[in-house]
Amino acid sequence: MATEEVNKPQSLPPYPELILKALEALNEPSGSSKSAISKYIETTYGELPDSTVLGNQLNKMKDSGELVFSKNNYLKADPSAPPKRGRGRPPKPKAPVSPGTVVSPPRPRGRPPKDPNAPPKSPKPKPTPGSGRPRGRPRKIPRSPAATVAPAAVSSGRPRGRPPKVKPQLREVGVEL
């Protein structure tokens, strides 16, 4: 039983503590990279149980504001630095409301619901077309056969487009036995 207790790995402190200790020990002016932090933790505390947990913890600490991420390096956040702004335009400052003023609730978003007791709307009258033409593309007017022959005679004598494919004539072949 004594050998089992000796072979057990020492319990690691929580990841945020490990990361902060690594940043203090490395003490690089431009910050420490993820690989440098993991190498320090591995040399100090032994092999890490899972390498993806370190990345997740770094992202959590970055989102919470404990760490600052710049140029692929992590730094401790400066407590005197102003808080980092989010993306997009900042909200407008709200004007103070004088006491005694009744504030109405904000207008709800989206389309208002239909009133079930409202009278039905009358159907829209169809507008009369101003130009007298129907909407859309005009219909094709079929040409008479005489009209198609006349422009072909005026041209160079060659018909337009690809010539029709010439099919060879089939001959009947008799089979004698």
Long-range contacts (C-beta under 8 A, 24 or more apart in sequence): 9-46, 10-45, 10-46, 12-45, 12-49, 15-53, 15-54, 15-57, 16-57, 16-61, 16-66, 18-45, 19-54, 19-57, 19-58, 19-61, 19-67, 19-74, 20-66, 20-76, 23-67, 23-74, 23-75, 23-76, 24-76, 28-73, 30-71, 30-73, 30-75, 31-68, 31-70, 31-71, 31-73, 31-74, 31-75, 32-73, 32-74, 32-75, 33-72, 33-73, 33-74, 34-58, 34-74, 37-74
